[in-house]
Amino acid sequence: MGPITALTWALEIGDVSRFRSVKQAISYCGLCGDEKSSADKILRTPLSKQRNKHIQRVLVEAAKLAPKNSHELALVYEKAKQKGSTNRATMAVARKMVTYLLAVDRGQRPFVPAENFTAAA
């Protein structure tokens, strides 16, 4: 994740305490599909149209590059790609990035990638 992604996150998200869970933040960013359910039937739809379009676009573009720079995100990408298409894998990486950004923002501490964590500790 680059500085532009982090800056866009800070400007577009604002106070992260309004999200009670990671799922809410992912939904706000438009990185999950809608679900329509009736009785026993559950229909999953493409990405929800209720979203913050700007943060969604920035996260998806960053997720396309992130597996090249992070071993952990490359593993997320490959695992998701085995289950489906490259688009599905990119969305999985973008959701993982939201998880990271939310954790860093809530902890108010600098982000340390997993591969650098042992060296930094």
N, C-alpha and C positions, 0 to 999 in steps of 0.2 A: 504494500500500500504506500502510495506516495503522499507527499505533503498536500497535494491538491485534494486528494480523497479525504484526508483527515480534516482539512479546512472546510471542505464542502459539508462534511458530516457535522462539524461544530456549528456551522452557520444554519444549516437546514433543520437539524434536529433540535437544537436548543437545549432545554433542560431534559435530561434523560430520565429523571425521576417520574415523569408522566407515564413511562412504560413500565407496567408491572412485571412484564416478562419479555423474554427474547422474542417470542412469537409475535407479540404486539409490535415490537420494533421492526421485525421482518415484514409484517403486514403493512405497516406505515410506509415502508420503503418500496412496496409493490413487488416483493420478491416471492410471493406465494400465490397460488391459484385460489379462486373462489370455490366454495363448496355449496352445492344445493342438495338438500336432503329432504326426503319425504318417506315416512314410514320406514321400510327396510332398505330403501334405495338411497345410495349416495353417489352423486354425480360430481366429479371433479372437473372444473373448467380451467381454461387458460388463465394467465395472470389477471388479477383483479384490476379493474379500471380505476378503482378508488385507491389513489396512491399519490406520493410526492414524486412527480415525473422527473424532476431534476436529480434528486438523490438516487433514484432508480437508475437513471442513465449513467451517472458517474460510477456507481457501484458495479454495474454490469461491465462497463469498459475497463475498470480496474481489475475485475475478476478475470477478464480475458488475458491480462498480463501477469497477474499474481502467481500462477503456478510456475512460471519461469523463474521467479525470484524467491519462492518459498517452497521448501521441500514438503512441509506439512500441507500446504494448500495444493501442491501437485498430487499428493496422495488422495486428498478429497476429490480432486478433479478426476483422477483415474478411476476411483471407486464408483463415482456417479456415472462416468462415461460407460462403464461396463453394463450398467443397468439401462442405459438409454442413449440419447444423442449428445452431441457436444454442447448443444444449447442447455440441456438439462444439467450437464456437468458445470457449465459456467454459472448457472443459477445456484447450484450447490455451493460453489466457491463464494459467490456474492453473499449468500446467507451466512456462511462461516465468517466472512469478513465483518458482517454486522454484529455477530456474536463477539468478535474480538474488540471492535470499536466500542460496543456497549460496555464491555467489561473494563476497558481502559478508561472510558469516560466516567463510569461509576466509581472506580477506584481512584481517580484523579492521580494516576501515576503514568510514567512514560511507557510506551509500548516496547516490549522486548520480544522479538521473534523467537520461536521455540528453539531454532537451531543456534541462536546466540545466547539463550538463557543460561546454559551451564557456564559459558565463558563470562557472562556478566555477573553471575552469582558469586 
